[in-house]
Amino acid sequence: MLSPYKSFLLKLLLFTAILWGLLIIWNFYTPESFKIHHAYIIPLHFFIITSILHIRLVKSSQKEPKNFVYSFMGSTALRMFITLIALVIYILIDKANAMNFAVAFLFGYFVYLIFEVVELQKLFRK
């Protein structure tokens, strides 16, 4: 049986691969005005952020379970700030394609956040 960390990382990797595939399909079939340039950055960014924060969150809940809510809120705020900083940097670098990228990036933010919350619920119900 896999450890909770490895199990989560495998699920996250599969989830990221599916989203990556959907982004490739999106960019292949949509008109130029709707294409998301540099779309590969989005799943990569959220894979790294989600894996690091999830492992940190699970470890903190094992040390002191009653502080889990504080740790979760802190990790969510950290994820939001890192995402905002990355988004602002991209917008400043590539203003011409900023709107499509920003919409896709924020969609990715919410999709990965929902994924992590669902996985945390499964973990703590055991």
Buried (B, 14 or more C-beta within 10 A) or exposed (E): EEEBEEBBBEBBEEBBEEBBEEBEEBBEEEEEEEBBBEBEBBBEBBBEBBBBBBBBBBEBBEEEEEEBEEBBEBBBEBBEEBBEEBBEEBBEEEEEBBEBBBEBBBEBBEBBBEBBEEBBEEBEEE
